[in-house]
């Protein structure tokens, strides 16, 4: 199970996920400095730690690195939810309690996600275009991390939602 990200790790990963492209320490630093006073070396250390934990990959560019997310924020959230749910001794009761905590908007997103993820009798997963409901609803459920195929049996760094999450060192 991936440990929840710390506050600064989350602030950094939020930017990496939002920008959805390889980023430099400088880019993250400049954006973070709009909200807080923070040093270049602090951001560099956080990104290095995220790399060591398997949340980002990096590519050398001159004397610096560009960092890119290994998985999506949706996959991270799904892995956290899956781990929390698996800790329950009564999965159905845990789900009922969880659903009771949801807002109407969250319940609708869940309904949309279940619709996208349901398998027809043929055993193949339905595509969003085949769903009843709007394309926008299907798109929002897909963005929530609905995979196109069942996850691989073994967890991997590339697909933390499939199991344990990124590797730890």
C-alpha positions in Angstrom: 0.0 0.0 0.0 1.4 3.4 -0.8 1.7 5.6 2.3 -0.2 8.8 2.0 2.0 11.6 0.6 3.2 14.1 3.1 1.9 17.7 2.8 4.9 19.0 0.8 5.1 15.8 -1.3 1.5 16.2 -2.1 2.0 19.9 -3.1 4.8 18.9 -5.4 3.0 15.9 -6.9 -0.2 18.0 -7.4 1.8 20.1 -9.8 3.5 17.2 -11.5 0.1 15.6 -12.0 -1.6 18.8 -13.1 1.0 19.8 -15.6 1.1 16.2 -17.0 4.6 16.6 -18.5 8.2 16.4 -17.4 9.0 19.2 -15.0 12.1 20.8 -13.5 12.8 21.6 -9.9 12.9 25.3 -10.9 9.3 25.1 -12.4 7.9 23.5 -9.3 9.8 25.9 -7.0 8.5 29.0 -8.8 4.9 27.7 -8.6 5.2 26.7 -4.9 6.8 30.1 -4.1 3.4 31.7 -5.1 2.0 30.1 -1.9 4.9 29.8 0.5 8.5 30.5 1.1 10.6 27.5 0.1 14.2 26.8 -1.0 15.3 25.3 -4.3 17.2 22.6 -2.3 14.0 21.6 -0.4 12.1 21.1 -3.7 15.0 19.2 -5.1 15.1 16.9 -2.1 11.4 16.3 -2.2 11.5 15.4 -5.9 14.5 13.1 -5.2 12.6 11.4 -2.4 9.6 11.0 -4.6 11.9 9.4 -7.2 13.4 7.1 -4.6 9.9 6.1 -3.6 8.9 5.4 -7.2 6.3 8.2 -7.6 8.3 10.0 -10.3 10.8 9.0 -12.9 13.6 11.4 -14.0 15.5 12.1 -17.1 18.8 13.9 -17.0 18.9 17.2 -18.9 22.2 18.9 -18.7 23.1 19.2 -15.0 19.5 18.9 -13.9 16.7 16.5 -14.1 13.2 16.6 -15.5 10.7 14.7 -13.4 7.5 12.9 -14.6 4.8 11.2 -12.7 4.8 7.4 -12.8 1.1 7.1 -12.3 -2.0 9.3 -12.1 -3.5 11.0 -9.1 -6.6 8.8 -9.7 -4.5 5.7 -9.5 -2.9 7.0 -6.2 -6.3 7.7 -4.7 -7.6 4.3 -5.8 -4.6 2.5 -4.2 -5.2 4.3 -1.0 -8.9 3.5 -1.0 -8.3 -0.1 -1.9 -5.8 -0.5 1.0 -8.1 1.1 3.5 -11.0 -1.1 2.4 -8.9 -4.2 2.5 -8.1 -3.5 6.2 -11.7 -3.9 7.1 -12.9 -7.2 8.6 -16.4 -6.5 7.1 -16.0 -5.2 3.5 -19.7 -4.7 2.9 -20.1 -2.7 6.2 -17.1 -0.6 5.3 -18.5 0.2 1.9 -21.9 1.1 3.4 -20.3 3.5 5.9 -18.1 5.0 3.1 -21.1 5.6 0.9 -22.9 7.2 3.8 -20.1 9.8 4.0 -20.3 10.7 0.3 -21.8 13.9 -1.0 -24.4 13.7 -3.8 -21.8 14.7 -6.3 -19.5 11.9 -5.1 -22.3 9.4 -5.3 -23.0 10.4 -8.9 -19.3 10.1 -9.8 -19.4 6.6 -8.2 -22.5 5.7 -10.3 -20.8 6.9 -13.4 -17.6 5.0 -12.6 -19.5 1.7 -12.0 -21.4 2.2 -15.3 -18.1 2.6 -17.2 -16.4 -0.3 -15.4 -19.3 -2.9 -15.7 -18.6 -5.8 -18.0 -21.2 -7.0 -20.5 -22.0 -10.7 -20.7 -19.4 -11.2 -23.5 -16.7 -10.7 -20.9 -15.3 -7.6 -22.6 -15.3 -4.3 -20.9 -17.7 -1.7 -22.2 -16.2 1.3 -23.9 -17.4 4.8 -22.8 -19.1 5.4 -26.1 -21.3 2.3 -25.4 -22.4 3.6 -22.1 -25.8 5.0 -21.4 -25.4 8.6 -20.3 -23.3 11.5 -21.6 -19.8 11.3 -22.9 -18.9 13.9 -20.3 -20.1 11.6 -17.5 -18.1 8.7 -19.0 -15.1 10.9 -19.3 -15.2 12.0 -15.7 -15.4 8.4 -14.6 -12.5 7.4 -16.8 -10.5 10.3 -15.3 -11.2 8.9 -11.9 -8.9 6.0 -12.8 -11.2 3.3 -14.3 -8.8 1.0 -16.1 -9.6 -0.3 -19.6 -8.6 -3.8 -18.6 -8.3 -5.5 -15.2 -5.0 -4.6 -13.5 -2.1 -7.1 -13.8 -1.8 -9.7 -11.1 1.4 -8.3 -9.8 1.7 -4.7 -8.6 4.3 -2.6 -10.4 5.8 0.8 -10.3 4.1 1.6 -13.5 0.6 0.7 -12.2 0.3 1.3 -8.4 -3.4 0.9 -8.6 -2.9 -2.8 -9.4 -1.6 -3.5 -6.0 0.9 -2.2 -3.6 1.8 1.1 -5.2 5.2 2.5 -5.9 8.2 0.7 -4.5 9.8 2.0 -1.3 13.5 2.0 -0.5 
